[in-house]
Amino acid sequence: MDKRRIVSKLSSHRSDLTDDSRDIYDINHSVDDLIYDFELSVKSDNTGNIADKIGNLREGSQSSDTNISRAVSYIDYEIDTLNREIREEEEAEARRRAAASKSGSGGF
Amino acid sequence: MSVLVVDYGAIEGLNRTAGSLTRKLQKTIDDYEGIAKAINSLPSPRSNLDNANYFIRKKAEQNQTKIDKLNAFKTRMIGFSDLVDSTDKKVANRITSETKEFKKANDISISPLVVIGNAVTTVLFPWTKTPLGKEIKNWIEKGIRDIKYSFKDWYRKDGNKYLTKVLLGLAAIAIIAAVVIVTVATGGSALALLGATFAAKFFAVFTLASAASAFAYDVAALINYNRTGDRTSSNWLDKKGGSHVLGSAFGAAGYGLGYVLGGKNSADEFKKIGKKFGKMTFSGLEIASVVYSFWKTGAGIYKFAKNFSTIKNMGMMQGKSNWEVLKKTVMAKSIGSDLKLKIGSSGVYAKLNITKDLFGKSATYKKAFFNLGVHSTVGLFKELDGNGFVKGLKKKTDKVIKESLKIGYLAN
């Protein structure tokens, strides 16, 4: 597969990993609803502990999520490496063309 | 102790919300898995993409753990809700049936009982979706904070718990007391006075009292509670049964009767006699009822067989073979004579400590019991006779016994 194509796909996947703000919002909203419903269902002096545990189900921002951050970092390394390789290949191609052009210009 | 309130309707909503959250988390897992799969398909000589996938899958596992916790939570909530509901229904049914019986037996109106069921480890009471929700809501609206103790206090206060049970079966014990006194006093021939079929009724009623023997002990519990205010011992009494049943009831009856007839001194004396009489009578009645049912219908054969060794150990049966015992008990033709035979015979109550207590070890049981029987029944009967109770005995005895019991447990 062409490296540029790989870079393009990786960039897309990277975006998918970091643009889930809508999903996160939905999840956290449901968690809040769950806490509310629980407190409505069961009234007691001892339910605070359970409400806290339900609260732990909330999703943090993706930028603060360790696993997502590390996955994104590795994808970035790969993209950077691929981009460098593309540049090097382009420069090598440019030099090759320049050399070929000079050798073909000699006359009588 | 904290209060726990459960809203069944809200639990249903809670479970729906939990389900919705589960689906949202599952979507994120599916998304992460899709990304990891796509990355995995890209060629690379390096490990960067493998490392990226490792952490993406870790994130997916995190969310799977959250889903697992949610599912466990849902399961527990459903179980909790079911437990609460069934507990609530059981208690409601019990109170409902006791209330109905109480009203039926006594034609007395009582206020609706508020029921507190115990679920989990704390007080639990339902809201509007349960049968007693409205009544319980009234409690809440009155601002009663510690419902459990409030209810327990009510239930146990002034012997309400015991009173309810006592009143439930008061009619039964009154009948038993009346019939036994009459029957024993006249050596069994009083059965004829009360009708040819009374024997069957007598034992049927006795079986009722025996089967519900906890009732008569409730009298003792109530007496005890009124006297001592002590719930622990009253609870203990409340659970008793067996041969103490009529002992306590007759103790109370005797006290009441004596009080009516001769003031406190008589009351104390009658109480002692009544108590001991009751204990002995119970044993005799139990055997007689077993015999009677076996003789008449054969229905009591199981119970008879169960009590056979007990019967055999009675003084009158000692030394006899099984067949002879059977003949003596099963083949007897007259229930009245059976009663007389058992109560008046030698050593029937040999095993009872009471005779030893009364007459000492040296006295023969035959004589001891006979004398006791004579003193207690004749004494009582004389009192009854002297006060004009013999005439119209049945009607008056019912009333006297009822009043005596009432005075007896109140006075105690």
Interface residues (C-beta under 8 A of the other chain):
Chain A: M1 I6 K9 L10 H13 D16 L17 D20 D23 D26 I27 S30 V31 D33 L34 D37 F38 L40 S41 V42 K43 S44 D45 N46 K53 I54 L57 E59 D65 N67 I68 R70 A71 V72 Y74 I75 Y77 E78 T81
Chain B: S2 V3 L4 V5 V6 D7 A10 I11 G13 L14 T17 A18 S20 L21 K24 L25 K27 T28 D31 I35 A38 I39 L42 P43 S44 R46 N48 L49 N51 A52 N53 Y54 F55 I56 K58 K59 Q62 K66 K69 L70 F73 M77 T122
